[in-house]
Protein backbone atom coordinates (compact mmCIF):
# COMPACT_ATOMS: atom_id res chain seq x y z
CA UNK A 1 0.00 0.00 0.00
CA UNK A 2 1.24 3.48 -0.89
CA UNK A 3 1.26 6.26 1.67
CA UNK A 4 -0.93 9.25 0.90
CA UNK A 5 2.09 11.54 0.95
CA UNK A 6 3.70 9.49 -1.85
CA UNK A 7 0.78 9.74 -4.32
CA UNK A 8 1.15 11.82 -7.48
CA UNK A 9 -0.28 15.33 -7.35
CA UNK A 10 -1.53 17.79 -9.94
CA UNK A 11 -2.82 21.36 -9.79
CA UNK A 12 -6.43 21.93 -10.84
CA UNK A 13 -6.69 24.28 -13.84
CA UNK A 14 -9.79 26.00 -12.41
CA UNK A 15 -9.27 26.42 -8.66
CA UNK A 16 -5.44 26.11 -8.67
CA UNK A 17 -5.53 23.72 -5.71
CA UNK A 18 -3.49 20.52 -5.57
CA UNK A 19 -5.29 17.20 -5.88
CA UNK A 20 -3.97 13.66 -5.51
CA UNK A 21 -4.15 10.53 -7.62
CA UNK A 22 -7.26 8.41 -7.11
CA UNK A 23 -7.82 4.80 -8.04
CA UNK A 24 -10.74 5.74 -10.33
CA UNK A 25 -8.30 7.89 -12.37
CA UNK A 26 -5.72 5.09 -12.72
CA UNK A 27 -6.40 4.42 -16.42
CA UNK A 28 -6.32 8.04 -17.57
CA UNK A 29 -4.29 9.97 -14.98
CA UNK A 30 -2.36 11.71 -17.78
CA UNK A 31 -5.55 13.33 -19.12
CA UNK A 32 -7.05 14.36 -15.73
CA UNK A 33 -6.89 18.17 -15.42
CA UNK A 34 -9.58 19.04 -12.87
CA UNK A 35 -10.14 18.04 -9.25
CA UNK A 36 -13.94 17.76 -9.56
CA UNK A 37 -16.91 17.86 -11.90
CA UNK A 38 -17.69 21.34 -10.62
CA UNK A 39 -14.26 22.66 -11.63
CA UNK A 40 -14.54 21.00 -15.03
CA UNK A 41 -17.89 22.75 -15.60
CA UNK A 42 -16.64 26.17 -14.46
CA UNK A 43 -13.40 26.14 -16.48
CA UNK A 44 -12.91 29.11 -18.80
CA UNK A 45 -9.99 28.61 -21.23
N, CA, C and O atoms as a MOPAC input file, in Angstrom:
PM7 MOZYME 1SCF
protein

 N      0.84100 1    -1.18700 1     0.00000 1
 C      0.00000 1     0.00000 1     0.00000 1
 C      0.88400 1     1.24800 1     0.00000 1
 O      1.91000 1     1.29500 1     0.68000 1
 N      0.48000 1     2.23800 1    -0.75900 1
 C      1.24500 1     3.47600 1    -0.89100 1
 C      0.72700 1     4.49700 1     0.11400 1
 O     -0.47900 1     4.63400 1     0.31800 1
 N      1.65500 1     5.20700 1     0.73300 1
 C      1.25800 1     6.25900 1     1.66900 1
 C      0.64700 1     7.42100 1     0.90000 1
 O      1.00600 1     7.67500 1    -0.25000 1
 N     -0.27600 1     8.12200 1     1.54300 1
 C     -0.93400 1     9.25000 1     0.89700 1
 C      0.05500 1    10.32300 1     0.47700 1
 O     -0.13100 1    10.97100 1    -0.55300 1
 N      1.09600 1    10.51600 1     1.26100 1
 C      2.09100 1    11.54400 1     0.95300 1
 C      2.93800 1    11.19200 1    -0.27000 1
 O      3.62000 1    12.06000 1    -0.81600 1
 N      2.90400 1     9.93600 1    -0.70400 1
 C      3.69600 1     9.49200 1    -1.84800 1
 C      2.89700 1     9.43700 1    -3.15200 1
 O      3.45300 1     9.09200 1    -4.19500 1
 N      1.60500 1     9.76900 1    -3.11200 1
 C      0.78200 1     9.74300 1    -4.31800 1
 C      1.12200 1    10.92400 1    -5.21800 1
 O      1.54300 1    11.98000 1    -4.74600 1
 N      0.93200 1    10.72700 1    -6.52600 1
 C      1.14900 1    11.81500 1    -7.48200 1
 C      0.16000 1    12.94000 1    -7.21400 1
 O     -0.95700 1    12.70300 1    -6.75500 1
 N      0.58200 1    14.16500 1    -7.50400 1
 C     -0.28500 1    15.32500 1    -7.34600 1
 C     -0.29300 1    16.15100 1    -8.60900 1
 O      0.68300 1    16.17100 1    -9.36000 1
 N     -1.39600 1    16.83300 1    -8.84100 1
 C     -1.53100 1    17.78600 1    -9.93900 1
 C     -2.20900 1    19.02800 1    -9.38900 1
 O     -2.78000 1    19.00400 1    -8.29800 1
 N     -2.14300 1    20.11800 1   -10.15400 1
 C     -2.81800 1    21.35700 1    -9.79300 1
 C     -4.04100 1    21.50700 1   -10.69700 1
 O     -3.93500 1    21.40700 1   -11.91900 1
 N     -5.18700 1    21.74500 1   -10.09500 1
 C     -6.43100 1    21.92600 1   -10.84200 1
 C     -6.34400 1    23.20100 1   -11.67600 1
 O     -5.90600 1    24.23900 1   -11.17800 1
 N     -6.75700 1    23.13000 1   -12.93900 1
 C     -6.69300 1    24.28200 1   -13.83800 1
 C     -7.70000 1    25.37400 1   -13.47600 1
 O     -7.50500 1    26.53300 1   -13.84400 1
 N     -8.76100 1    25.02800 1   -12.76700 1
 C     -9.78900 1    26.00300 1   -12.41100 1
 C     -9.50900 1    26.66500 1   -11.06700 1
 O     -9.39400 1    27.88800 1   -10.99000 1
 N     -9.40000 1    25.86500 1   -10.01100 1
 C     -9.26800 1    26.42200 1    -8.65800 1
 C     -7.82100 1    26.55700 1    -8.19600 1
 O     -7.56400 1    27.13800 1    -7.14200 1
 N     -6.87500 1    26.02800 1    -8.96800 1
 C     -5.43600 1    26.11100 1    -8.67200 1
 C     -5.03100 1    25.40300 1    -7.38100 1
 O     -3.97300 1    25.69300 1    -6.82300 1
 N     -5.85500 1    24.49100 1    -6.90800 1
 C     -5.53200 1    23.71900 1    -5.70600 1
 C     -4.93100 1    22.37700 1    -6.10500 1
 O     -5.26400 1    21.83600 1    -7.16000 1
 N     -4.04700 1    21.83800 1    -5.26800 1
 C     -3.48500 1    20.51900 1    -5.56800 1
 C     -4.50400 1    19.40800 1    -5.30400 1
 O     -5.30200 1    19.49400 1    -4.37100 1
 N     -4.46600 1    18.37400 1    -6.13100 1
 C     -5.28600 1    17.19500 1    -5.88200 1
 C     -4.45300 1    15.95900 1    -6.15500 1
 O     -3.54500 1    15.98300 1    -6.98600 1
 N     -4.76200 1    14.88600 1    -5.45900 1
 C     -3.96800 1    13.66200 1    -5.51100 1
 C     -4.58800 1    12.61200 1    -6.42000 1
 O     -5.77500 1    12.65300 1    -6.74300 1
 N     -3.74200 1    11.67400 1    -6.81800 1
 C     -4.14700 1    10.53200 1    -7.62300 1
 C     -5.22900 1     9.74900 1    -6.89800 1
 O     -5.17500 1     9.57600 1    -5.68000 1
 N     -6.21100 1     9.27900 1    -7.65700 1
 C     -7.25500 1     8.40900 1    -7.11400 1
 C     -7.33000 1     7.15400 1    -7.96500 1
 O     -7.01100 1     7.16700 1    -9.15400 1
 N     -7.75800 1     6.07000 1    -7.32900 1
 C     -7.82000 1     4.80000 1    -8.04100 1
 C     -8.72800 1     4.88200 1    -9.27200 1
 O     -8.43800 1     4.25700 1   -10.29200 1
 N     -9.82200 1     5.64500 1    -9.18700 1
 C    -10.74100 1     5.73700 1   -10.33200 1
 C    -10.11300 1     6.44700 1   -11.52500 1
 O    -10.61000 1     6.33000 1   -12.64500 1
 N     -9.00800 1     7.19500 1   -11.29600 1
 C     -8.30500 1     7.89000 1   -12.37200 1
 C     -7.10500 1     7.08600 1   -12.87300 1
 O     -6.34100 1     7.59200 1   -13.69600 1
 N     -6.91900 1     5.87600 1   -12.41200 1
 C     -5.72200 1     5.08600 1   -12.71900 1
 C     -5.49200 1     4.91500 1   -14.22200 1
 O     -4.35500 1     5.01000 1   -14.68400 1
 N     -6.54400 1     4.66700 1   -14.97900 1
 C     -6.39700 1     4.42100 1   -16.42000 1
 C     -6.04400 1     5.66800 1   -17.21000 1
 O     -5.32300 1     5.58600 1   -18.20400 1
 N     -6.54300 1     6.82900 1   -16.78100 1
 C     -6.31900 1     8.03900 1   -17.57400 1
 C     -5.78400 1     9.21500 1   -16.75600 1
 O     -6.19000 1    10.35900 1   -16.96600 1
 N     -4.87900 1     8.93200 1   -15.83200 1
 C     -4.29200 1     9.97400 1   -14.97600 1
 C     -3.62400 1    11.07400 1   -15.80700 1
 O     -3.64500 1    12.23900 1   -15.41000 1
 N     -3.04300 1    10.72400 1   -16.93500 1
 C     -2.36400 1    11.70900 1   -17.78400 1
 C     -3.33400 1    12.76100 1   -18.32300 1
 O     -2.94200 1    13.90800 1   -18.53700 1
 N     -4.58400 1    12.38700 1   -18.54200 1
 C     -5.54700 1    13.33100 1   -19.11600 1
 C     -6.40200 1    14.05600 1   -18.07200 1
 O     -7.17600 1    14.94300 1   -18.43000 1
 N     -6.27900 1    13.70000 1   -16.79900 1
 C     -7.04600 1    14.36000 1   -15.73500 1
 C     -6.47300 1    15.75200 1   -15.50100 1
 O     -5.27500 1    15.90100 1   -15.26200 1
 N     -7.33600 1    16.78200 1   -15.57000 1
 C     -6.88600 1    18.16600 1   -15.41600 1
 C     -7.62100 1    18.91200 1   -14.31500 1
 O     -7.17700 1    19.97600 1   -13.88400 1
 N     -8.74700 1    18.36200 1   -13.85400 1
 C     -9.58100 1    19.04500 1   -12.87200 1
 C     -9.80200 1    18.16200 1   -11.65200 1
 O     -9.80700 1    16.93500 1   -11.75700 1
 N     -9.98400 1    18.79200 1   -10.49500 1
 C    -10.14400 1    18.03700 1    -9.25300 1
 C    -11.57400 1    17.54200 1    -9.05100 1
 O    -11.80400 1    16.62900 1    -8.25800 1
 N    -12.53900 1    18.13600 1    -9.76100 1
 C    -13.93700 1    17.75600 1    -9.56100 1
 C    -14.77100 1    18.06900 1   -10.80100 1
 O    -14.31800 1    18.75300 1   -11.71800 1
 N    -15.98600 1    17.55700 1   -10.80700 1
 C    -16.91500 1    17.85700 1   -11.90100 1
 C    -17.26100 1    19.34100 1   -11.90100 1
 O    -17.42100 1    19.94700 1   -12.96000 1
 N    -17.37300 1    19.91500 1   -10.72500 1
 C    -17.68800 1    21.34200 1   -10.62100 1
 C    -16.61100 1    22.19300 1   -11.29500 1
 O    -16.92700 1    23.10400 1   -12.06100 1
 N    -15.35300 1    21.90100 1   -11.01300 1
 C    -14.25500 1    22.65600 1   -11.62500 1
 C    -14.22100 1    22.46000 1   -13.13600 1
 O    -13.92900 1    23.39800 1   -13.87800 1
 N    -14.51500 1    21.25700 1   -13.59300 1
 C    -14.54500 1    21.00200 1   -15.03400 1
 C    -15.63000 1    21.84300 1   -15.69900 1
 O    -15.42300 1    22.36700 1   -16.79400 1
 N    -16.78900 1    21.97700 1   -15.04400 1
 C    -17.89000 1    22.74900 1   -15.59800 1
 C    -17.66000 1    24.25000 1   -15.56900 1
 O    -18.18500 1    24.97000 1   -16.41900 1
 N    -16.88100 1    24.73600 1   -14.60300 1
 C    -16.63800 1    26.17000 1   -14.45800 1
 C    -15.41400 1    26.66600 1   -15.21800 1
 O    -15.16200 1    27.87000 1   -15.25500 1
 N    -14.65100 1    25.76200 1   -15.82500 1
 C    -13.39900 1    26.13700 1   -16.48000 1
 C    -13.63200 1    27.06600 1   -17.65800 1
 O    -14.47100 1    26.80200 1   -18.51900 1
 N    -12.87600 1    28.15900 1   -17.68500 1
 C    -12.91200 1    29.11200 1   -18.79600 1
 C    -11.51300 1    29.16400 1   -19.40800 1
 O    -10.59200 1    29.68600 1   -18.78000 1
 N    -11.33500 1    28.63100 1   -20.62500 1
 C     -9.99000 1    28.60600 1   -21.23200 1
 C     -9.43400 1    29.97500 1   -21.55900 1
 O     -8.31900 1    30.08300 1   -22.06900 1

